[in-house]
Amino acid sequence: MTDLPTTAYKVLTAEQMAILETEASFAGAPVDLADGYIHLSTAEQLTETVDKHFAGQADLHVAAIDLGSFGAGLKWEESRGGQLFPHLYGGPLLLETVIAYGPLERETTGQVKLPVAG
């Protein structure tokens, strides 16, 4: 499975982003805690994830995550429409694995812009 992306994305509320920044770790959103893993999306899945699970919410943030940091804790599992999604087991999500983050913004096409490291 070497053709899988090496970067994934986590959508966070402003409060969750603040926790990640100040505590350098994030245990997960309520859905993550309930499911037992941290939900991540690939670049191709990100806009659909935002539209489906965060519709109408403001003040969201996107964090780009280096998937090479997780080893066996990262599992690719089938979900929405048979797509493989990256799931982080045995979290938390550590700030040191975040390679870029910023406010959620959209392109003129409606696609979510990926955060750029500065």
Backbone as ProteinMPNN parsed JSONL, in Angstrom:
{"seq_chain_A": "MTDLPTTAYKVLTAEQMAILETEASFAGAPVDLADGYIHLSTAEQLTETVDKHFAGQADLHVAAIDLGSFGAGLKWEESRGGQLFPHLYGGPLLLETVIAYGPLERETTGQVKLPVAG", "coords_chain_A": {"N_chain_A": [[0.825, -1.197, 0.0], [1.886, 1.273, -0.785], [1.065, 3.421, -2.221], [-0.56, 5.041, -0.789], [-1.483, 8.189, 0.699], [0.87, 10.345, 2.417], [0.253, 12.356, 4.039], [-2.413, 13.535, 6.012], [-5.569, 15.018, 7.013], [-7.065, 16.858, 9.655], [-10.058, 18.115, 10.823], [-10.861, 20.719, 12.937], [-12.568, 22.337, 15.626], [-12.503, 25.772, 16.765], [-12.06, 25.755, 19.515], [-11.038, 23.162, 19.906], [-8.709, 23.359, 18.367], [-7.326, 25.247, 19.853], [-6.84, 23.764, 22.167], [-5.104, 21.784, 21.128], [-2.958, 23.432, 20.392], [-2.183, 24.644, 22.879], [-1.863, 22.533, 24.707], [-0.325, 20.799, 23.324], [-1.279, 18.413, 22.459], [-4.112, 16.463, 21.437], [-6.894, 14.779, 22.4], [-9.114, 14.023, 20.975], [-12.158, 14.636, 19.132], [-15.633, 14.57, 20.2], [-16.868, 12.53, 18.58], [-14.614, 11.076, 17.807], [-13.687, 10.085, 20.263], [-15.882, 8.506, 20.961], [-15.828, 6.588, 18.922], [-13.357, 5.439, 19.224], [-11.025, 6.061, 17.914], [-9.072, 8.546, 16.143], [-10.499, 10.424, 13.687], [-9.416, 10.998, 10.426], [-8.835, 12.61, 7.248], [-8.041, 12.251, 3.776], [-6.496, 14.493, 1.385], [-8.146, 14.485, -0.85], [-10.54, 13.668, 0.257], [-11.26, 15.595, 2.052], [-12.937, 17.958, 1.576], [-15.492, 16.818, 1.194], [-15.795, 15.615, 3.687], [-15.88, 17.882, 5.374], [-18.186, 19.139, 4.35], [-20.129, 17.195, 4.912], [-19.943, 16.569, 7.684], [-19.503, 18.924, 9.087], [-21.175, 20.935, 8.307], [-22.512, 24.177, 8.172], [-21.127, 25.03, 10.405], [-19.02, 27.437, 11.897], [-15.781, 29.037, 12.165], [-13.819, 27.002, 11.921], [-10.918, 24.873, 11.734], [-8.093, 23.533, 9.955], [-5.826, 20.93, 10.172], [-2.797, 19.72, 8.948], [-1.467, 16.553, 8.904], [1.375, 14.595, 9.547], [1.589, 11.476, 8.436], [3.545, 9.559, 8.654], [4.452, 9.505, 11.196], [3.119, 7.778, 12.892], [3.213, 4.954, 12.766], [2.175, 1.687, 13.638], [-0.145, 2.579, 14.817], [-1.673, 3.886, 12.993], [-4.295, 3.232, 10.87], [-5.716, 2.222, 7.817], [-8.938, 2.316, 6.881], [-11.987, 1.089, 5.522], [-14.653, 3.201, 4.702], [-17.013, 5.725, 4.228], [-18.64, 5.33, 1.224], [-17.0, 3.218, 0.459], [-14.425, 4.131, 0.444], [-10.998, 4.329, 1.522], [-10.069, 5.447, 4.651], [-7.831, 7.291, 6.738], [-7.231, 6.357, 10.045], [-6.462, 7.133, 13.336], [-5.373, 5.256, 15.891], [-5.076, 4.735, 19.419], [-4.389, 7.286, 20.127], [-3.105, 10.262, 21.725], [-3.575, 12.892, 19.247], [-0.7, 14.46, 18.425], [0.84, 17.67, 18.646], [3.378, 17.862, 17.544], [3.256, 16.234, 15.325], [1.896, 17.647, 13.487], [2.122, 19.303, 10.501], [1.329, 21.58, 9.247], [-1.121, 24.137, 9.736], [-4.25, 25.904, 9.883], [-6.902, 28.381, 9.581], [-10.022, 27.148, 8.321], [-10.537, 27.503, 4.977], [-11.97, 28.201, 1.768], [-11.589, 27.417, -1.715], [-12.478, 29.229, -4.739], [-13.951, 27.414, -6.117], [-15.204, 25.97, -4.194], [-13.877, 23.932, -2.968], [-12.067, 22.826, -0.09], [-9.33, 24.659, 1.074], [-6.013, 23.541, 1.391], [-3.948, 23.604, 4.274], [-0.951, 25.566, 4.462], [2.429, 25.162, 5.163], [4.567, 27.439, 6.801]], "CA_chain_A": [[0.0, 0.0, 0.0], [2.785, 2.42, -0.811], [0.443, 4.531, -2.939], [-1.396, 5.815, 0.132], [-0.898, 9.493, 1.034], [1.692, 10.455, 3.622], [-0.324, 13.459, 4.81], [-3.873, 13.529, 6.155], [-6.077, 16.272, 7.553], [-8.025, 16.809, 10.753], [-10.859, 19.325, 10.969], [-10.986, 21.028, 14.36], [-13.228, 23.577, 16.003], [-11.554, 26.726, 17.349], [-11.742, 25.279, 20.865], [-10.167, 21.993, 19.764], [-7.417, 23.841, 17.881], [-6.675, 25.884, 20.997], [-6.34, 22.674, 23.017], [-3.936, 21.211, 20.46], [-1.854, 24.398, 20.471], [-1.721, 24.924, 24.243], [-1.478, 21.307, 25.402], [0.525, 20.055, 22.38], [-1.924, 17.152, 22.117], [-5.569, 16.527, 21.354], [-7.398, 13.419, 22.589], [-10.117, 13.742, 19.953], [-13.496, 15.215, 19.195], [-16.57, 13.596, 20.766], [-17.038, 11.375, 17.687], [-13.38, 10.293, 17.886], [-13.687, 9.394, 21.551], [-16.929, 7.478, 20.905], [-15.452, 5.532, 17.98], [-12.123, 4.803, 19.667], [-9.901, 6.477, 17.08], [-9.178, 9.908, 15.619], [-10.871, 10.442, 12.269], [-8.643, 11.861, 9.539], [-9.238, 12.534, 5.844], [-7.015, 12.596, 2.789], [-6.782, 15.757, 0.701], [-9.28, 14.259, -1.745], [-11.743, 13.43, 1.066], [-11.446, 16.67, 3.02], [-14.099, 18.811, 1.319], [-16.698, 16.046, 1.468], [-15.865, 15.467, 5.143], [-16.345, 19.158, 5.931], [-19.576, 19.361, 3.938], [-21.015, 16.198, 5.533], [-19.899, 16.509, 9.146], [-19.311, 20.239, 9.706], [-22.025, 21.892, 7.588], [-23.078, 25.254, 8.968], [-20.268, 25.425, 11.516], [-18.046, 28.482, 11.595], [-14.557, 29.054, 12.963], [-13.167, 25.697, 11.856], [-9.5, 24.875, 11.384], [-7.619, 22.3, 9.324], [-4.442, 20.591, 10.494], [-2.163, 18.714, 8.099], [-0.817, 15.601, 9.804], [2.38, 13.705, 8.957], [1.175, 10.117, 8.767], [4.717, 8.743, 8.927], [4.754, 9.592, 12.627], [2.239, 6.965, 13.72], [3.489, 3.521, 12.741], [1.049, 0.748, 13.697], [-1.335, 3.259, 15.315], [-2.436, 4.393, 11.854], [-4.935, 2.163, 10.096], [-6.554, 2.648, 6.7], [-10.143, 1.515, 6.986], [-13.052, 1.425, 4.598], [-15.746, 3.972, 5.278], [-17.927, 6.373, 3.288], [-18.55, 4.985, -0.191], [-15.947, 2.244, 0.211], [-13.109, 4.778, 0.444], [-10.114, 4.081, 2.653], [-9.803, 6.637, 5.447], [-6.828, 7.088, 7.784], [-7.736, 6.437, 11.418], [-5.384, 7.077, 14.319], [-5.721, 4.534, 17.116], [-4.133, 4.897, 20.521], [-4.025, 8.702, 20.162], [-3.722, 11.445, 21.144], [-2.931, 13.575, 18.141], [0.324, 15.341, 19.0], [1.168, 18.86, 17.866], [4.629, 17.627, 16.821], [2.968, 15.536, 14.072], [1.2, 18.6, 12.622], [3.109, 19.983, 9.644], [0.758, 22.879, 8.883], [-2.522, 24.291, 10.137], [-4.79, 27.244, 9.711], [-8.36, 28.456, 9.492], [-10.612, 26.511, 7.156], [-10.901, 28.426, 3.907], [-12.357, 27.489, 0.545], [-11.276, 27.952, -3.043], [-13.681, 29.729, -5.408], [-14.681, 26.229, -6.569], [-15.844, 25.359, -3.039], [-12.956, 22.987, -2.346], [-11.359, 23.31, 1.084], [-7.912, 24.918, 0.84], [-5.132, 22.821, 2.285], [-3.056, 24.531, 4.993], [0.406, 25.641, 3.923], [3.446, 25.41, 6.197], [5.268, 28.689, 6.522]], "C_chain_A": [[0.864, 1.254, 0.0], [2.191, 3.612, -1.546], [-0.489, 5.352, -2.06], [-0.707, 7.134, 0.476], [-0.074, 9.449, 2.322], [1.238, 11.609, 4.512], [-1.83, 13.285, 4.847], [-4.271, 14.805, 6.883], [-7.12, 16.017, 8.628], [-8.739, 18.149, 10.815], [-11.124, 19.51, 12.459], [-11.808, 22.294, 14.553], [-12.16, 24.518, 16.583], [-11.123, 26.271, 18.74], [-10.787, 24.083, 20.81], [-8.772, 22.399, 19.285], [-6.644, 24.489, 19.02], [-6.112, 24.837, 21.957], [-5.082, 22.07, 22.415], [-2.735, 22.141, 20.578], [-1.309, 24.54, 21.892], [-1.232, 23.682, 24.984], [-0.545, 20.423, 24.58], [-0.008, 18.652, 22.108], [-3.44, 17.347, 22.146], [-6.096, 15.1, 21.39], [-8.449, 13.033, 21.554], [-11.414, 14.472, 20.204], [-14.438, 14.173, 19.802], [-16.771, 12.35, 19.881], [-15.799, 10.48, 17.704], [-13.357, 9.451, 19.16], [-14.721, 8.261, 21.558], [-16.519, 6.302, 20.028], [-14.147, 4.834, 18.352], [-10.91, 5.099, 18.803], [-10.145, 7.897, 16.589], [-9.404, 9.825, 14.116], [-9.997, 11.44, 11.519], [-9.178, 11.689, 8.127], [-8.035, 12.819, 4.962], [-7.393, 13.939, 2.166], [-8.021, 15.621, -0.18], [-10.59, 14.099, -0.981], [-12.152, 14.633, 1.914], [-12.701, 17.504, 2.786], [-15.394, 18.079, 1.612], [-16.886, 15.837, 2.964], [-16.408, 16.737, 5.789], [-17.822, 19.37, 5.603], [-20.544, 18.426, 4.658], [-21.085, 16.337, 7.05], [-19.783, 17.867, 9.848], [-20.153, 21.32, 9.043], [-22.602, 22.919, 8.56], [-22.237, 25.71, 10.138], [-19.265, 26.465, 11.051], [-16.818, 28.291, 12.474], [-13.924, 27.669, 13.069], [-11.714, 25.868, 11.414], [-9.151, 23.526, 10.764], [-6.159, 22.125, 9.693], [-3.972, 19.503, 9.542], [-1.282, 17.854, 8.988], [0.16, 14.728, 9.024], [2.064, 12.273, 9.374], [2.349, 9.196, 9.063], [5.077, 8.688, 10.395], [4.064, 8.523, 13.466], [2.503, 5.464, 13.716], [2.209, 2.699, 12.766], [-0.231, 1.391, 14.223], [-2.219, 3.806, 14.211], [-2.993, 3.216, 11.073], [-5.779, 2.798, 9.002], [-7.762, 1.724, 6.682], [-11.219, 2.034, 6.045], [-14.175, 2.145, 5.327], [-16.6, 4.495, 4.134], [-17.661, 5.967, 1.829], [-17.45, 3.985, -0.52], [-14.549, 2.826, 0.185], [-12.307, 4.357, 1.68], [-9.811, 5.402, 3.342], [-8.713, 6.322, 6.463], [-7.454, 7.316, 9.159], [-6.56, 6.253, 12.364], [-5.895, 6.436, 15.598], [-4.66, 4.795, 18.17], [-3.607, 6.311, 20.639], [-3.28, 9.072, 21.434], [-2.994, 11.907, 19.879], [-1.96, 14.577, 18.761], [0.629, 16.509, 18.071], [2.435, 18.639, 17.04], [4.423, 16.865, 15.51], [2.253, 16.434, 13.06], [2.244, 19.372, 11.824], [2.623, 21.334, 9.14], [-0.659, 22.931, 9.432], [-2.947, 25.729, 9.936], [-6.299, 27.203, 9.652], [-8.862, 27.762, 8.227], [-11.057, 27.59, 6.182], [-11.23, 27.597, 2.678], [-11.854, 28.219, -0.695], [-12.57, 28.498, -3.641], [-14.546, 28.58, -5.922], [-15.454, 25.553, -5.441], [-14.971, 24.341, -2.333], [-12.292, 23.627, -1.13], [-9.897, 23.494, 0.705], [-7.094, 24.128, 1.853], [-4.226, 23.823, 2.993], [-1.636, 24.434, 4.427], [1.361, 25.944, 5.078], [4.226, 26.644, 5.821], [6.63, 28.596, 6.959]], "O_chain_A": [[0.576, 2.202, 0.731], [2.754, 4.706, -1.5], [-1.143, 6.273, -2.55], [0.522, 7.191, 0.538], [-0.307, 8.615, 3.197], [1.772, 11.812, 5.602], [-2.451, 12.931, 3.844], [-3.415, 15.577, 7.316], [-7.937, 15.102, 8.533], [-8.097, 19.199, 10.855], [-11.553, 18.585, 13.149], [-11.747, 23.214, 13.737], [-11.039, 24.09, 16.855], [-9.952, 26.389, 19.099], [-9.836, 24.01, 21.588], [-7.771, 21.849, 19.743], [-5.434, 24.298, 19.136], [-5.022, 25.015, 22.499], [-4.095, 21.866, 23.121], [-1.62, 21.689, 20.834], [-0.093, 24.554, 22.085], [-0.305, 23.758, 25.79], [-0.035, 19.419, 25.077], [0.713, 17.799, 21.59], [-3.965, 18.259, 22.785], [-5.782, 14.299, 20.51], [-8.651, 11.849, 21.285], [-11.727, 14.869, 21.326], [-14.069, 13.003, 19.904], [-16.834, 11.234, 20.397], [-15.919, 9.258, 17.624], [-13.047, 8.26, 19.129], [-14.464, 7.185, 22.097], [-16.823, 5.152, 20.345], [-13.862, 3.749, 17.845], [-9.873, 4.451, 18.947], [-11.272, 8.392, 16.613], [-8.611, 9.239, 13.379], [-9.858, 12.59, 11.935], [-9.894, 10.728, 7.842], [-7.121, 13.543, 5.357], [-8.487, 14.453, 2.4], [-8.846, 16.532, -0.248], [-11.654, 14.376, -1.534], [-13.267, 14.678, 2.434], [-13.462, 17.732, 3.727], [-16.303, 18.649, 2.214], [-18.013, 15.877, 3.458], [-17.289, 16.678, 6.646], [-18.611, 19.736, 6.474], [-21.662, 18.826, 4.981], [-22.163, 16.234, 7.635], [-19.945, 17.951, 11.065], [-19.867, 22.507, 9.204], [-23.111, 22.572, 9.625], [-22.59, 26.681, 10.806], [-18.729, 26.38, 9.946], [-16.822, 27.487, 13.406], [-13.545, 27.223, 14.152], [-11.343, 26.871, 10.805], [-9.814, 22.518, 11.009], [-5.353, 23.045, 9.548], [-4.651, 18.495, 9.347], [-0.45, 18.367, 9.735], [-0.181, 14.187, 7.972], [2.251, 11.903, 10.533], [2.158, 8.143, 9.671], [5.93, 7.894, 10.794], [4.388, 8.372, 14.644], [2.034, 4.77, 14.618], [1.272, 2.972, 12.015], [-1.305, 0.805, 14.088], [-3.377, 4.151, 14.449], [-2.255, 2.318, 10.667], [-6.472, 3.789, 9.233], [-7.636, 0.514, 6.494], [-11.347, 3.235, 5.805], [-14.59, 1.751, 6.417], [-16.874, 3.771, 3.177], [-16.59, 6.234, 1.284], [-17.01, 3.912, -1.668], [-13.583, 2.106, -0.067], [-12.87, 4.07, 2.737], [-9.357, 6.356, 2.71], [-8.665, 5.213, 6.995], [-8.113, 8.327, 9.402], [-5.763, 5.329, 12.209], [-6.739, 6.997, 16.298], [-3.496, 5.045, 17.854], [-2.523, 6.534, 21.177], [-2.861, 8.169, 22.158], [-1.946, 11.377, 19.508], [-2.367, 15.443, 19.535], [0.671, 16.348, 16.851], [2.55, 19.18, 15.94], [5.318, 16.848, 14.666], [2.031, 16.034, 11.917], [3.132, 20.01, 12.389], [3.418, 22.142, 8.66], [-1.318, 21.901, 9.577], [-2.125, 26.64, 9.833], [-6.906, 26.132, 9.67], [-8.198, 27.789, 7.191], [-11.848, 28.471, 6.521], [-10.821, 26.442, 2.562], [-11.715, 29.442, -0.721], [-13.649, 28.253, -3.101], [-15.745, 28.756, -6.137], [-16.268, 24.664, -5.692], [-15.284, 23.925, -1.217], [-11.99, 24.82, -1.135], [-9.288, 22.614, 0.096], [-7.446, 24.058, 3.031], [-3.781, 24.792, 2.378], [-1.19, 23.376, 3.981], [1.131, 26.861, 5.866], [4.514, 26.869, 4.646], [7.392, 29.551, 6.812]]}, "name": "protein", "num_of_chains": 1, "seq": "MTDLPTTAYKVLTAEQMAILETEASFAGAPVDLADGYIHLSTAEQLTETVDKHFAGQADLHVAAIDLGSFGAGLKWEESRGGQLFPHLYGGPLLLETVIAYGPLERETTGQVKLPVAG"}
